[in-house]
Amino acid sequence: MEIRKVPISLLNAAPYNPRKDLQPGDPEYQKIARSIEKYGCVEPIIWNEKTGNVIGGHQRLKVLAATGAVEVDVSVVQLSLEDEKALNLALNKISGQWDNEKLSAVLQDLSAGFDVEVTGFDQHEVDALVASFAESGHEYELPGSEPYINNFFDSGVQAKPKAEEPAATPAPEAPAQDAEMHPNAAPAPNEVQAVQPGGKKTVIVPNLSEQDATTLVDVLKDMGFAYRLEDAA
């Protein structure tokens, strides 16, 4: 196997390729196009020199051709048609499994001011993934959605732990406007204390378990602030 620049005119789309043939305007086509526009074609197309057929990378080839590319980097293999077809299926079928917790965290990191769709995930998929991750005990708000703690210390942090399940007759929740910073407020159970230049401020987070409050502290620490959890004396 070797990497070589080959004229696009020599690369033939495999007529048996079982993947859907994307067209300009299709959401998946546009994702590929945006990724290539931003990063280039970093994954070479796989080409069987014996048959002239593309084995992997049909959609990337189509996008590159549409941009006017004359030559592309390809991974050249020498295979029989039978082995070529088997490799085509393997490339389309074999894939790793996501660690959803890590994937959700990475997408959350990218989502603030980043065009997340160049990753191949659209915003609906990101929202669904984060919602699914929340069911395991954590929940994070994406930028653009209603934040639980809005613009924490004007840092743009928009995050919340998943609230506890309400009791049969829950006490009335504090209104959303109460979830704000109060300078010099006395610490109450599971309030998050923050030490910043200029003094200590308290963020009131109602109906938060100790475990979830600790999770929130960890999230905010990741943003570069110094936080601690305090209970009432």
FIZADREN-126896 format. One record per atom (N, C-alpha, C): atom name; residue number from 0; x, y, z. Coordinates in nm, 3 decimals, decimal comma. Layout:
# FIZADREN-126896
CA; NUM; X; Y; Z
...
//
This chain:
# FIZADREN-126896
N; 0; 0,085; -0,119; 0,000
CA; 0; 0,000; 0,000; 0,000
C; 0; 0,089; 0,124; 0,000
N; 1; 0,051; 0,223; -0,079
CA; 1; 0,127; 0,348; -0,085
C; 1; 0,032; 0,465; -0,101
N; 2; 0,077; 0,582; -0,058
CA; 2; 0,001; 0,706; -0,077
C; 2; 0,057; 0,775; -0,200
N; 3; -0,033; 0,810; -0,291
CA; 3; 0,012; 0,867; -0,418
C; 3; -0,089; 0,973; -0,464
N; 4; -0,041; 1,075; -0,534
CA; 4; -0,132; 1,171; -0,598
C; 4; -0,174; 1,113; -0,732
N; 5; -0,305; 1,106; -0,753
CA; 5; -0,358; 1,044; -0,875
C; 5; -0,460; 1,139; -0,937
N; 6; -0,459; 1,153; -1,070
CA; 6; -0,561; 1,236; -1,135
C; 6; -0,701; 1,184; -1,106
N; 7; -0,792; 1,274; -1,078
CA; 7; -0,931; 1,234; -1,050
C; 7; -0,991; 1,156; -1,166
N; 8; -0,947; 1,186; -1,286
CA; 8; -1,002; 1,119; -1,404
C; 8; -0,977; 0,968; -1,403
N; 9; -0,880; 0,922; -1,325
CA; 9; -0,850; 0,778; -1,318
C; 9; -0,930; 0,706; -1,211
N; 10; -0,999; 0,782; -1,128
CA; 10; -1,071; 0,721; -1,015
C; 10; -1,217; 0,697; -1,053
N; 11; -1,254; 0,571; -1,057
CA; 11; -1,390; 0,533; -1,095
C; 11; -1,472; 0,497; -0,971
N; 12; -1,590; 0,553; -0,960
CA; 12; -1,680; 0,513; -0,852
C; 12; -1,720; 0,367; -0,872
N; 13; -1,708; 0,286; -0,768
CA; 13; -1,744; 0,145; -0,779
C; 13; -1,895; 0,133; -0,803
N; 14; -1,936; 0,068; -0,912
CA; 14; -2,079; 0,061; -0,944
C; 14; -2,160; -0,017; -0,840
N; 15; -2,093; -0,103; -0,763
CA; 15; -2,162; -0,186; -0,664
C; 15; -2,167; -0,120; -0,526
N; 16; -2,104; -0,003; -0,510
CA; 16; -2,093; 0,058; -0,377
C; 16; -2,229; 0,068; -0,310
N; 17; -2,247; 0,002; -0,195
CA; 17; -2,380; -0,006; -0,134
C; 17; -2,422; 0,118; -0,056
N; 18; -2,331; 0,211; -0,039
CA; 18; -2,367; 0,333; 0,033
C; 18; -2,450; 0,425; -0,056
N; 19; -2,540; 0,501; 0,009
CA; 19; -2,623; 0,596; -0,064
C; 19; -2,535; 0,698; -0,135
N; 20; -2,570; 0,727; -0,260
CA; 20; -2,496; 0,825; -0,338
C; 20; -2,547; 0,964; -0,304
N; 21; -2,469; 1,037; -0,229
CA; 21; -2,513; 1,169; -0,184
C; 21; -2,506; 1,271; -0,297
N; 22; -2,591; 1,371; -0,286
CA; 22; -2,596; 1,478; -0,384
C; 22; -2,578; 1,613; -0,315
N; 23; -2,526; 1,714; -0,388
CA; 23; -2,516; 1,847; -0,329
C; 23; -2,651; 1,892; -0,272
N; 24; -2,648; 1,944; -0,152
CA; 24; -2,771; 1,982; -0,085
C; 24; -2,815; 1,882; 0,019
N; 25; -2,774; 1,755; 0,004
CA; 25; -2,803; 1,655; 0,108
C; 25; -2,728; 1,693; 0,235
N; 26; -2,791; 1,678; 0,351
CA; 26; -2,723; 1,717; 0,476
C; 26; -2,587; 1,650; 0,494
N; 27; -2,577; 1,520; 0,466
CA; 27; -2,450; 1,451; 0,486
C; 27; -2,344; 1,500; 0,386
N; 28; -2,386; 1,528; 0,264
CA; 28; -2,294; 1,583; 0,164
C; 28; -2,238; 1,716; 0,213
N; 29; -2,327; 1,800; 0,265
CA; 29; -2,285; 1,932; 0,311
C; 29; -2,188; 1,922; 0,430
N; 30; -2,210; 1,823; 0,517
CA; 30; -2,117; 1,804; 0,629
C; 30; -1,978; 1,770; 0,579
N; 31; -1,972; 1,678; 0,481
CA; 31; -1,842; 1,639; 0,424
C; 31; -1,777; 1,760; 0,358
N; 32; -1,856; 1,836; 0,282
CA; 32; -1,802; 1,952; 0,212
C; 32; -1,746; 2,055; 0,310
N; 33; -1,817; 2,078; 0,418
CA; 33; -1,771; 2,177; 0,517
C; 33; -1,645; 2,129; 0,588
N; 34; -1,638; 2,000; 0,615
CA; 34; -1,519; 1,945; 0,680
C; 34; -1,397; 1,957; 0,590
N; 35; -1,414; 1,924; 0,461
CA; 35; -1,303; 1,933; 0,366
C; 35; -1,262; 2,078; 0,346
N; 36; -1,360; 2,168; 0,342
CA; 36; -1,328; 2,310; 0,326
C; 36; -1,244; 2,360; 0,443
N; 37; -1,273; 2,312; 0,563
CA; 37; -1,203; 2,361; 0,682
C; 37; -1,068; 2,293; 0,700
N; 38; -1,062; 2,159; 0,681
CA; 38; -0,942; 2,084; 0,715
C; 38; -0,869; 2,024; 0,595
N; 39; -0,932; 2,029; 0,476
CA; 39; -0,876; 1,957; 0,363
C; 39; -0,915; 1,810; 0,370
N; 40; -0,874; 1,733; 0,271
CA; 40; -0,906; 1,590; 0,269
C; 40; -0,793; 1,517; 0,342
N; 41; -0,806; 1,506; 0,474
CA; 41; -0,697; 1,451; 0,555
C; 41; -0,695; 1,298; 0,554
N; 42; -0,803; 1,237; 0,508
CA; 42; -0,809; 1,090; 0,499
C; 42; -0,806; 1,051; 0,351
N; 43; -0,699; 0,989; 0,305
CA; 43; -0,689; 0,957; 0,162
C; 43; -0,800; 0,864; 0,114
N; 44; -0,840; 0,884; -0,008
CA; 44; -0,933; 0,793; -0,075
C; 44; -0,860; 0,661; -0,101
N; 45; -0,931; 0,550; -0,090
CA; 45; -0,871; 0,419; -0,114
C; 45; -0,905; 0,376; -0,257
N; 46; -0,803; 0,346; -0,334
CA; 46; -0,820; 0,319; -0,477
C; 46; -0,751; 0,189; -0,514
N; 47; -0,823; 0,104; -0,586
CA; 47; -0,767; -0,022; -0,634
C; 47; -0,712; 0,001; -0,775
N; 48; -0,581; 0,002; -0,785
CA; 48; -0,518; 0,030; -0,914
C; 48; -0,549; -0,078; -1,016
N; 49; -0,571; -0,202; -0,971
CA; 49; -0,599; -0,312; -1,065
C; 49; -0,728; -0,291; -1,142
N; 50; -0,831; -0,241; -1,074
CA; 50; -0,962; -0,225; -1,139
C; 50; -0,993; -0,079; -1,172
N; 51; -0,923; 0,013; -1,109
CA; 51; -0,952; 0,155; -1,127
C; 51; -1,065; 0,204; -1,039
N; 52; -1,118; 0,115; -0,954
CA; 52; -1,234; 0,151; -0,871
C; 52; -1,192; 0,213; -0,737
N; 53; -1,271; 0,309; -0,695
CA; 53; -1,258; 0,361; -0,559
C; 53; -1,321; 0,259; -0,464
N; 54; -1,251; 0,226; -0,356
CA; 54; -1,304; 0,131; -0,258
C; 54; -1,364; 0,206; -0,140
N; 55; -1,298; 0,310; -0,096
CA; 55; -1,348; 0,391; 0,015
C; 55; -1,325; 0,538; -0,012
N; 56; -1,427; 0,621; 0,014
CA; 56; -1,413; 0,765; -0,005
C; 56; -1,490; 0,819; -0,123
N; 57; -1,598; 0,749; -0,163
CA; 57; -1,676; 0,794; -0,279
C; 57; -1,730; 0,936; -0,261
N; 58; -1,781; 0,965; -0,142
CA; 58; -1,843; 1,097; -0,123
C; 58; -1,737; 1,207; -0,115
N; 59; -1,623; 1,175; -0,053
CA; 59; -1,513; 1,272; -0,051
C; 59; -1,466; 1,302; -0,193
N; 60; -1,458; 1,198; -0,275
CA; 60; -1,418; 1,217; -0,414
C; 60; -1,516; 1,307; -0,487
N; 61; -1,645; 1,287; -0,464
CA; 61; -1,746; 1,368; -0,530
C; 61; -1,734; 1,515; -0,488
N; 62; -1,712; 1,537; -0,359
CA; 62; -1,698; 1,674; -0,310
C; 62; -1,574; 1,739; -0,368
N; 63; -1,462; 1,666; -0,369
CA; 63; -1,338; 1,721; -0,423
C; 63; -1,352; 1,754; -0,571
N; 64; -1,418; 1,666; -0,646
CA; 64; -1,438; 1,691; -0,788
C; 64; -1,522; 1,817; -0,809
N; 65; -1,621; 1,838; -0,722
CA; 65; -1,707; 1,956; -0,733
C; 65; -1,631; 2,085; -0,704
N; 66; -1,522; 2,075; -0,626
CA; 66; -1,442; 2,194; -0,596
C; 66; -1,342; 2,225; -0,708
N; 67; -1,334; 2,137; -0,808
CA; 67; -1,241; 2,159; -0,917
C; 67; -1,106; 2,095; -0,899
N; 68; -1,092; 2,008; -0,799
CA; 68; -0,963; 1,940; -0,777
C; 68; -0,928; 1,855; -0,899
N; 69; -0,802; 1,854; -0,935
CA; 69; -0,755; 1,776; -1,050
C; 69; -0,686; 1,648; -1,005
N; 70; -0,611; 1,657; -0,896
CA; 70; -0,543; 1,541; -0,838
C; 70; -0,581; 1,530; -0,691
N; 71; -0,582; 1,406; -0,642
CA; 71; -0,611; 1,385; -0,500
C; 71; -0,514; 1,280; -0,445
N; 72; -0,490; 1,286; -0,315
CA; 72; -0,410; 1,184; -0,249
C; 72; -0,494; 1,058; -0,233
N; 73; -0,438; 0,945; -0,274
CA; 73; -0,509; 0,818; -0,260
C; 73; -0,417; 0,715; -0,195
N; 74; -0,479; 0,622; -0,124
CA; 74; -0,410; 0,505; -0,073
C; 74; -0,428; 0,395; -0,178
N; 75; -0,318; 0,357; -0,242
CA; 75; -0,324; 0,265; -0,356
C; 75; -0,310; 0,121; -0,308
N; 76; -0,404; 0,036; -0,350
CA; 76; -0,397; -0,107; -0,319
C; 76; -0,405; -0,186; -0,450
N; 77; -0,362; -0,310; -0,443
CA; 77; -0,367; -0,400; -0,559
C; 77; -0,448; -0,522; -0,518
N; 78; -0,577; -0,523; -0,553
CA; 78; -0,665; -0,630; -0,507
C; 78; -0,746; -0,688; -0,622
N; 79; -0,784; -0,814; -0,606
CA; 79; -0,880; -0,873; -0,699
C; 79; -1,015; -0,806; -0,678
N; 80; -1,105; -0,821; -0,774
CA; 80; -1,237; -0,759; -0,762
C; 80; -1,311; -0,815; -0,640
N; 81; -1,294; -0,945; -0,613
CA; 81; -1,361; -1,007; -0,499
C; 81; -1,311; -0,946; -0,367
N; 82; -1,179; -0,936; -0,354
CA; 82; -1,123; -0,876; -0,233
C; 82; -1,159; -0,728; -0,223
N; 83; -1,165; -0,662; -0,337
CA; 83; -1,203; -0,521; -0,338
C; 83; -1,343; -0,503; -0,281
N; 84; -1,437; -0,588; -0,323
CA; 84; -1,574; -0,578; -0,273
C; 84; -1,581; -0,606; -0,123
N; 85; -1,503; -0,705; -0,079
CA; 85; -1,501; -0,739; 0,063
C; 85; -1,448; -0,622; 0,145
N; 86; -1,342; -0,556; 0,096
CA; 86; -1,286; -0,442; 0,167
C; 86; -1,384; -0,326; 0,167
N; 87; -1,455; -0,306; 0,058
CA; 87; -1,555; -0,200; 0,051
C; 87; -1,660; -0,218; 0,161
N; 88; -1,708; -0,342; 0,176
CA; 88; -1,808; -0,369; 0,279
C; 88; -1,749; -0,350; 0,419
N; 89; -1,626; -0,396; 0,437
CA; 89; -1,562; -0,383; 0,568
C; 89; -1,545; -0,236; 0,607
N; 90; -1,503; -0,153; 0,512
CA; 90; -1,483; -0,011; 0,541
C; 90; -1,614; 0,057; 0,578
N; 91; -1,723; 0,011; 0,517
CA; 91; -1,853; 0,072; 0,543
C; 91; -1,920; 0,016; 0,668
N; 92; -1,880; -0,106; 0,707
CA; 92; -1,947; -0,173; 0,818
C; 92; -1,871; -0,160; 0,949
N; 93; -1,739; -0,181; 0,946
CA; 93; -1,661; -0,185; 1,068
C; 93; -1,642; -0,044; 1,122
N; 94; -1,677; -0,024; 1,245
CA; 94; -1,657; 0,107; 1,308
C; 94; -1,645; 0,088; 1,458
N; 95; -1,580; 0,182; 1,523
CA; 95; -1,566; 0,175; 1,668
C; 95; -1,693; 0,221; 1,737
N; 96; -1,699; 0,196; 1,866
CA; 96; -1,812; 0,240; 1,946
C; 96; -1,773; 0,366; 2,023
N; 97; -1,870; 0,456; 2,037
CA; 97; -1,845; 0,580; 2,109
C; 97; -1,852; 0,556; 2,259
N; 98; -1,765; 0,622; 2,333
CA; 98; -1,783; 0,639; 2,477
C; 98; -1,869; 0,765; 2,490
N; 99; -2,000; 0,746; 2,512
CA; 99; -2,094; 0,858; 2,504
C; 99; -2,062; 0,969; 2,604
N; 100; -2,009; 0,932; 2,720
CA; 100; -1,976; 1,035; 2,819
C; 100; -1,865; 1,125; 2,766
N; 101; -1,759; 1,063; 2,712
CA; 101; -1,648; 1,143; 2,658
C; 101; -1,691; 1,218; 2,533
N; 102; -1,772; 1,151; 2,447
CA; 102; -1,818; 1,216; 2,325
C; 102; -1,902; 1,339; 2,359
N; 103; -1,993; 1,324; 2,455
CA; 103; -2,076; 1,437; 2,496
C; 103; -1,991; 1,552; 2,549
N; 104; -1,889; 1,518; 2,628
CA; 104; -1,802; 1,621; 2,684
C; 104; -1,725; 1,694; 2,574
N; 105; -1,674; 1,619; 2,475
CA; 105; -1,599; 1,681; 2,365
C; 105; -1,689; 1,773; 2,285
N; 106; -1,810; 1,726; 2,252
CA; 106; -1,902; 1,809; 2,176
C; 106; -1,942; 1,932; 2,257
N; 107; -1,957; 1,916; 2,388
CA; 107; -1,989; 2,031; 2,473
C; 107; -1,875; 2,132; 2,470
N; 108; -1,752; 2,084; 2,473
CA; 108; -1,636; 2,174; 2,467
C; 108; -1,634; 2,251; 2,335
N; 109; -1,671; 2,184; 2,225
CA; 109; -1,664; 2,246; 2,094
C; 109; -1,781; 2,338; 2,066
N; 110; -1,892; 2,318; 2,136
CA; 110; -2,015; 2,383; 2,093
C; 110; -2,015; 2,535; 2,111
N; 111; -1,938; 2,587; 2,205
CA; 111; -1,939; 2,731; 2,229
C; 111; -1,861; 2,804; 2,121
N; 112; -1,932; 2,866; 2,027
CA; 112; -1,867; 2,943; 1,922
C; 112; -1,799; 2,861; 1,815
N; 113; -1,822; 2,730; 1,815
CA; 113; -1,756; 2,643; 1,717
C; 113; -1,861; 2,583; 1,626
N; 114; -1,829; 2,574; 1,498
CA; 114; -1,921; 2,512; 1,402
C; 114; -1,916; 2,362; 1,421
N; 115; -1,998; 2,311; 1,513
CA; 115; -1,990; 2,170; 1,552
C; 115; -2,022; 2,078; 1,435
N; 116; -2,090; 2,127; 1,332
CA; 116; -2,131; 2,040; 1,223
C; 116; -2,016; 1,996; 1,135
N; 117; -1,899; 2,059; 1,146
CA; 117; -1,784; 2,010; 1,069
C; 117; -1,735; 1,877; 1,124
N; 118; -1,782; 1,838; 1,244
CA; 118; -1,746; 1,708; 1,300
C; 118; -1,827; 1,595; 1,240
N; 119; -1,931; 1,629; 1,163
CA; 119; -2,020; 1,527; 1,111
C; 119; -2,147; 1,513; 1,193
N; 120; -2,151; 1,574; 1,311
CA; 120; -2,272; 1,576; 1,394
C; 120; -2,346; 1,706; 1,367
N; 121; -2,478; 1,697; 1,347
CA; 121; -2,554; 1,821; 1,337
C; 121; -2,606; 1,858; 1,476
N; 122; -2,664; 1,977; 1,486
CA; 122; -2,704; 2,027; 1,618
C; 122; -2,809; 1,938; 1,683
N; 123; -2,900; 1,881; 1,602
CA; 123; -3,003; 1,792; 1,657
C; 123; -2,939; 1,668; 1,718
N; 124; -2,837; 1,613; 1,652
CA; 124; -2,768; 1,496; 1,706
C; 124; -2,696; 1,530; 1,835
N; 125; -2,635; 1,648; 1,839
CA; 125; -2,565; 1,690; 1,960
C; 125; -2,665; 1,704; 2,075
N; 126; -2,779; 1,769; 2,048
CA; 126; -2,880; 1,787; 2,153
C; 126; -2,929; 1,652; 2,204
N; 127; -2,953; 1,558; 2,110
CA; 127; -3,002; 1,425; 2,149
C; 127; -2,899; 1,351; 2,233
N; 128; -2,772; 1,364; 2,194
CA; 128; -2,666; 1,295; 2,269
C; 128; -2,654; 1,351; 2,410
N; 129; -2,657; 1,483; 2,423
CA; 129; -2,646; 1,544; 2,555
C; 129; -2,766; 1,507; 2,641
N; 130; -2,885; 1,503; 2,579
CA; 130; -3,005; 1,464; 2,654
C; 130; -2,995; 1,320; 2,701
N; 131; -2,941; 1,234; 2,614
CA; 131; -2,923; 1,093; 2,650
C; 131; -2,824; 1,079; 2,764
N; 132; -2,715; 1,157; 2,758
CA; 132; -2,614; 1,152; 2,864
C; 132; -2,673; 1,202; 2,995
N; 133; -2,765; 1,298; 2,987
CA; 133; -2,826; 1,352; 3,108
C; 133; -2,902; 1,245; 3,185
N; 134; -2,957; 1,146; 3,113
CA; 134; -3,032; 1,040; 3,180
C; 134; -2,944; 0,957; 3,272
N; 135; -2,812; 0,961; 3,250
CA; 135; -2,722; 0,883; 3,335
C; 135; -2,684; 0,959; 3,462
N; 136; -2,738; 1,080; 3,478
CA; 136; -2,713; 1,153; 3,602
C; 136; -2,647; 1,287; 3,586
N; 137; -2,614; 1,326; 3,463
CA; 137; -2,553; 1,456; 3,439
C; 137; -2,627; 1,523; 3,325
N; 138; -2,631; 1,653; 3,330
CA; 138; -2,698; 1,727; 3,223
C; 138; -2,624; 1,856; 3,200
N; 139; -2,600; 1,889; 3,073
CA; 139; -2,531; 2,013; 3,039
C; 139; -2,614; 2,087; 2,937
N; 140; -2,628; 2,219; 2,958
CA; 140; -2,701; 2,301; 2,864
C; 140; -2,607; 2,347; 2,754
N; 141; -2,653; 2,339; 2,630
CA; 141; -2,574; 2,387; 2,518
C; 141; -2,593; 2,537; 2,502
N; 142; -2,490; 2,609; 2,455
CA; 142; -2,507; 2,752; 2,427
C; 142; -2,624; 2,773; 2,333
N; 143; -2,705; 2,873; 2,362
CA; 143; -2,822; 2,901; 2,281
C; 143; -2,948; 2,849; 2,347
N; 144; -2,937; 2,752; 2,439
CA; 144; -3,053; 2,705; 2,513
C; 144; -3,066; 2,785; 2,642
N; 145; -3,177; 2,767; 2,712
CA; 145; -3,200; 2,844; 2,835
C; 145; -3,104; 2,797; 2,943
N; 146; -3,011; 2,880; 2,989
CA; 146; -2,914; 2,836; 3,089
C; 146; -2,974; 2,836; 3,228
N; 147; -2,926; 2,744; 3,311
CA; 147; -2,969; 2,740; 3,450
C; 147; -2,895; 2,847; 3,530
N; 148; -2,767; 2,860; 3,502
CA; 148; -2,688; 2,969; 3,560
C; 148; -2,639; 3,051; 3,441
N; 149; -2,693; 3,170; 3,424
CA; 149; -2,669; 3,244; 3,300
C; 149; -2,543; 3,328; 3,311
N; 150; -2,448; 3,303; 3,217
CA; 150; -2,326; 3,383; 3,210
C; 150; -2,257; 3,394; 3,346
N; 151; -2,222; 3,279; 3,400
CA; 151; -2,161; 3,273; 3,533
C; 151; -2,034; 3,357; 3,536
N; 152; -2,032; 3,460; 3,623
CA; 152; -1,922; 3,556; 3,629
C; 152; -1,890; 3,611; 3,490
N; 153; -1,993; 3,624; 3,405
CA; 153; -1,973; 3,675; 3,269
C; 153; -1,870; 3,595; 3,192
N; 154; -1,856; 3,467; 3,226
CA; 154; -1,755; 3,385; 3,159
C; 154; -1,814; 3,304; 3,045
N; 155; -1,946; 3,311; 3,028
CA; 155; -2,008; 3,232; 2,923
C; 155; -2,039; 3,091; 2,965
N; 156; -2,013; 3,055; 3,092
CA; 156; -2,042; 2,920; 3,137
C; 156; -2,192; 2,902; 3,142
N; 157; -2,242; 2,798; 3,078
CA; 157; -2,384; 2,768; 3,081
C; 157; -2,397; 2,619; 3,107
N; 158; -2,411; 2,583; 3,234
CA; 158; -2,413; 2,441; 3,268
C; 158; -2,505; 2,419; 3,386
N; 159; -2,561; 2,301; 3,396
CA; 159; -2,638; 2,265; 3,516
C; 159; -2,630; 2,116; 3,538
N; 160; -2,619; 2,073; 3,663
CA; 160; -2,635; 1,932; 3,692
C; 160; -2,782; 1,894; 3,684
N; 161; -2,810; 1,768; 3,667
CA; 161; -2,948; 1,719; 3,660
C; 161; -3,010; 1,731; 3,798
N; 162; -3,129; 1,792; 3,806
CA; 162; -3,194; 1,812; 3,934
C; 162; -3,248; 1,680; 3,988
N; 163; -3,267; 1,674; 4,120
CA; 163; -3,324; 1,555; 4,181
C; 163; -3,468; 1,537; 4,138
N; 164; -3,516; 1,411; 4,141
CA; 164; -3,656; 1,385; 4,111
C; 164; -3,741; 1,454; 4,217
N; 165; -3,851; 1,523; 4,179
CA; 165; -3,934; 1,591; 4,277
C; 165; -4,006; 1,493; 4,368
N; 166; -4,030; 1,532; 4,493
CA; 166; -4,106; 1,449; 4,585
C; 166; -4,253; 1,453; 4,546
N; 167; -4,335; 1,372; 4,615
CA; 167; -4,477; 1,363; 4,582
C; 167; -4,542; 1,501; 4,593
N; 168; -4,506; 1,575; 4,697
CA; 168; -4,558; 1,712; 4,713
C; 168; -4,440; 1,806; 4,728
N; 169; -4,376; 1,839; 4,616
CA; 169; -4,253; 1,919; 4,623
C; 169; -4,280; 2,060; 4,671
N; 170; -4,181; 2,114; 4,738
CA; 170; -4,189; 2,254; 4,778
C; 170; -4,175; 2,340; 4,654
N; 171; -4,235; 2,456; 4,651
CA; 171; -4,225; 2,543; 4,532
C; 171; -4,080; 2,576; 4,502
N; 172; -4,045; 2,566; 4,374
CA; 172; -3,908; 2,599; 4,334
C; 172; -3,888; 2,751; 4,338
N; 173; -3,767; 2,789; 4,368
CA; 173; -3,735; 2,931; 4,361
C; 173; -3,746; 2,976; 4,217
N; 174; -3,798; 3,095; 4,191
CA; 174; -3,808; 3,143; 4,053
C; 174; -3,673; 3,153; 3,988
N; 175; -3,674; 3,146; 3,853
CA; 175; -3,548; 3,143; 3,778
C; 175; -3,461; 3,263; 3,810
N; 176; -3,526; 3,379; 3,836
CA; 176; -3,444; 3,497; 3,860
C; 176; -3,368; 3,490; 3,992
N; 177; -3,406; 3,394; 4,083
CA; 177; -3,333; 3,379; 4,208
C; 177; -3,202; 3,305; 4,189
N; 178; -3,187; 3,236; 4,076
CA; 178; -3,063; 3,162; 4,051
C; 178; -2,958; 3,258; 3,997
N; 179; -2,913; 3,350; 4,084
CA; 179; -2,818; 3,451; 4,042
C; 179; -2,715; 3,474; 4,151
N; 180; -2,619; 3,556; 4,123
CA; 180; -2,511; 3,580; 4,217
C; 180; -2,553; 3,684; 4,320
N; 181; -2,520; 3,655; 4,448
CA; 181; -2,549; 3,747; 4,556
C; 181; -2,420; 3,775; 4,632
N; 182; -2,361; 3,892; 4,617
CA; 182; -2,237; 3,923; 4,689
C; 182; -2,257; 3,911; 4,839
N; 183; -2,156; 3,846; 4,903
CA; 183; -2,152; 3,836; 5,048
C; 183; -2,270; 3,761; 5,109
N; 184; -2,339; 3,679; 5,033
CA; 184; -2,450; 3,602; 5,088
C; 184; -2,396; 3,493; 5,180
N; 185; -2,471; 3,464; 5,288
CA; 185; -2,429; 3,357; 5,378
C; 185; -2,451; 3,224; 5,309
N; 186; -2,359; 3,128; 5,324
CA; 186; -2,374; 3,001; 5,255
C; 186; -2,492; 2,922; 5,309
N; 187; -2,570; 2,864; 5,219
CA; 187; -2,681; 2,775; 5,252
C; 187; -2,646; 2,636; 5,200
N; 188; -2,723; 2,532; 5,235
CA; 188; -2,687; 2,397; 5,190
C; 188; -2,673; 2,389; 5,039
N; 189; -2,560; 2,336; 4,997
CA; 189; -2,533; 2,308; 4,857
C; 189; -2,529; 2,431; 4,769
N; 190; -2,497; 2,545; 4,828
CA; 190; -2,466; 2,661; 4,745
C; 190; -2,321; 2,649; 4,700
N; 191; -2,293; 2,701; 4,584
CA; 191; -2,157; 2,696; 4,531
C; 191; -2,087; 2,828; 4,560
N; 192; -1,977; 2,819; 4,634
CA; 192; -1,899; 2,937; 4,669
C; 192; -1,785; 2,953; 4,570
N; 193; -1,758; 3,076; 4,530
CA; 193; -1,649; 3,103; 4,436
C; 193; -1,561; 3,213; 4,491
N; 194; -1,431; 3,188; 4,490
CA; 194; -1,335; 3,290; 4,534
C; 194; -1,273; 3,353; 4,410
N; 195; -1,294; 3,480; 4,393
CA; 195; -1,244; 3,554; 4,277
C; 195; -1,173; 3,679; 4,328
N; 196; -1,083; 3,737; 4,250
CA; 196; -1,029; 3,868; 4,287
C; 196; -1,145; 3,965; 4,306
N; 197; -1,152; 4,030; 4,419
CA; 197; -1,263; 4,120; 4,443
C; 197; -1,363; 4,064; 4,541
N; 198; -1,341; 3,944; 4,592
CA; 198; -1,430; 3,894; 4,695
C; 198; -1,501; 3,766; 4,658
N; 199; -1,576; 3,714; 4,754
CA; 199; -1,648; 3,588; 4,738
C; 199; -1,791; 3,616; 4,696
N; 200; -1,841; 3,538; 4,604
CA; 200; -1,979; 3,551; 4,560
C; 200; -2,047; 3,415; 4,572
N; 201; -2,176; 3,418; 4,589
CA; 201; -2,253; 3,295; 4,605
C; 201; -2,349; 3,279; 4,488
N; 202; -2,351; 3,161; 4,431
CA; 202; -2,449; 3,130; 4,329
C; 202; -2,552; 3,037; 4,392
N; 203; -2,676; 3,080; 4,397
CA; 203; -2,781; 3,000; 4,460
C; 203; -2,834; 2,900; 4,357
N; 204; -2,826; 2,773; 4,390
CA; 204; -2,873; 2,667; 4,301
C; 204; -2,976; 2,585; 4,378
N; 205; -3,105; 2,612; 4,361
CA; 205; -3,206; 2,542; 4,441
C; 205; -3,221; 2,396; 4,399
N; 206; -3,268; 2,313; 4,495
CA; 206; -3,302; 2,173; 4,468
C; 206; -3,187; 2,096; 4,409
N; 207; -3,071; 2,108; 4,466
CA; 207; -2,951; 2,043; 4,413
C; 207; -2,895; 1,948; 4,518
N; 208; -2,879; 1,821; 4,480
CA; 208; -2,821; 1,725; 4,573
C; 208; -2,672; 1,753; 4,590
N; 209; -2,614; 1,698; 4,696
CA; 209; -2,472; 1,719; 4,720
C; 209; -2,389; 1,662; 4,605
N; 210; -2,428; 1,545; 4,555
CA; 210; -2,353; 1,482; 4,446
C; 210; -2,358; 1,569; 4,320
N; 211; -2,479; 1,620; 4,289
CA; 211; -2,492; 1,701; 4,168
C; 211; -2,424; 1,837; 4,186
N; 212; -2,428; 1,891; 4,308
CA; 212; -2,358; 2,017; 4,332
C; 212; -2,208; 1,999; 4,313
N; 213; -2,157; 1,885; 4,358
CA; 213; -2,014; 1,857; 4,339
C; 213; -1,981; 1,847; 4,190
N; 214; -2,073; 1,787; 4,113
CA; 214; -2,053; 1,779; 3,968
C; 214; -2,045; 1,918; 3,907
N; 215; -2,132; 2,007; 3,952
CA; 215; -2,130; 2,145; 3,902
C; 215; -1,998; 2,213; 3,935
N; 216; -1,951; 2,192; 4,057
CA; 216; -1,822; 2,251; 4,095
C; 216; -1,712; 2,202; 4,003
N; 217; -1,713; 2,071; 3,972
CA; 217; -1,610; 2,015; 3,884
C; 217; -1,616; 2,079; 3,746
N; 218; -1,739; 2,099; 3,695
CA; 218; -1,755; 2,162; 3,563
C; 218; -1,697; 2,302; 3,564
N; 219; -1,727; 2,378; 3,668
CA; 219; -1,680; 2,516; 3,674
C; 219; -1,529; 2,523; 3,695
N; 220; -1,475; 2,429; 3,772
CA; 220; -1,330; 2,424; 3,788
C; 220; -1,262; 2,403; 3,654
N; 221; -1,324; 2,320; 3,569
CA; 221; -1,267; 2,295; 3,436
C; 221; -1,259; 2,422; 3,353
N; 222; -1,342; 2,521; 3,387
CA; 222; -1,342; 2,647; 3,313
C; 222; -1,236; 2,743; 3,366
N; 223; -1,160; 2,700; 3,468
CA; 223; -1,048; 2,782; 3,514
C; 223; -1,076; 2,868; 3,636
N; 224; -1,190; 2,846; 3,702
CA; 224; -1,223; 2,922; 3,821
C; 224; -1,200; 2,837; 3,946
N; 225; -1,189; 2,903; 4,062
CA; 225; -1,169; 2,832; 4,188
C; 225; -1,302; 2,827; 4,263
N; 226; -1,358; 2,710; 4,276
CA; 226; -1,488; 2,694; 4,339
C; 226; -1,480; 2,593; 4,452
N; 227; -1,569; 2,606; 4,547
CA; 227; -1,581; 2,504; 4,649
C; 227; -1,727; 2,494; 4,692
N; 228; -1,763; 2,381; 4,750
CA; 228; -1,899; 2,357; 4,796
C; 228; -1,904; 2,374; 4,947
N; 229; -2,001; 2,451; 4,997
CA; 229; -2,013; 2,473; 5,140
C; 229; -2,154; 2,442; 5,186
N; 230; -2,166; 2,385; 5,305
CA; 230; -2,296; 2,364; 5,369
C; 230; -2,318; 2,471; 5,474
N; 231; -2,445; 2,487; 5,512
CA; 231; -2,476; 2,585; 5,616
C; 231; -2,415; 2,540; 5,748
N; 232; -2,374; 2,635; 5,825
CA; 232; -2,313; 2,603; 5,955
C; 232; -2,420; 2,548; 6,049
//
